[in-house]
Amino acid sequence: MDFKPWFTSEKLQADQEDNIKLLKLAAIDFATAVRDCVPPSDDQKYCIRKIREAVYAGEAAIKLRGDP
């Protein structure tokens, strides 16, 4: 397994940049809905943290083109 792509930063292709932007915009909308609909609590913070983690994982998958 080649680990180089995991730990190097290369210029993104246009489609990758667009997909990352869409992912982040959707995450902002979702996090805003959680903030507005879920009472302030540890559960609310947990939900928003998981959205952020999902964005990180999605961004990594986009950058790696789905390769592990």
N, C-alpha and C positions, 0 to 999 in steps of 0.2 A: 504494500500500500504506500502510495506517495503522499507524505504529509506536507510537502511544500505548499500546496494550495491553501491548506488550513492556516498557515502562519505567515503568508506573504500577502502583500497588498498589491493588487494589479488594477489597472484601469478597467472600470466597468464598461460593458457594452451598453448601448442606448436602451435596449429592451430591459436590461437588468436595472438600470437607473429608474426607468419608468415603473417597473414592477415594485421596486422598493418604495418609491414615492406613494404608489397606490396602497401598498400594505400599511405604511405609516399613517396615511390619511384615514383609512378604515379603522385603524387602531385608535386614533384620536377620537373618532366618532363613537366607537364602542366604549372607550374609557369615559368619555363625557356622559354617555347614557348611564353607565354604572355610577358615576359620581352623582348624577341627578336623580336616579331611581332607587339606589340602594342607600339605606340610612348610614350615616357616618359610623363606622365600626371597623373592627379588625377584619371582618369579612370583606368590607368594601376595599380596604387597602390590599387584601389578598387578591381580590379579583383584578384590581388594576395592576398589581405586580405580575400576575400571570399573563395579562395582556402584553405587558412589556416583554416578558420572557418569550412569548409567542412571536413577537416582532423580531427579537434577536435571532430566534431559531429560523424564522422565515427568511430573514435577510441573509443569514449564513447559507441556507439552502439555495437561495437565488445566486449568491456569489459563487458557490461551488457547483452550480448547475445540477443540483440534486445528488451529486456524488458525496458519499459519507466522509 
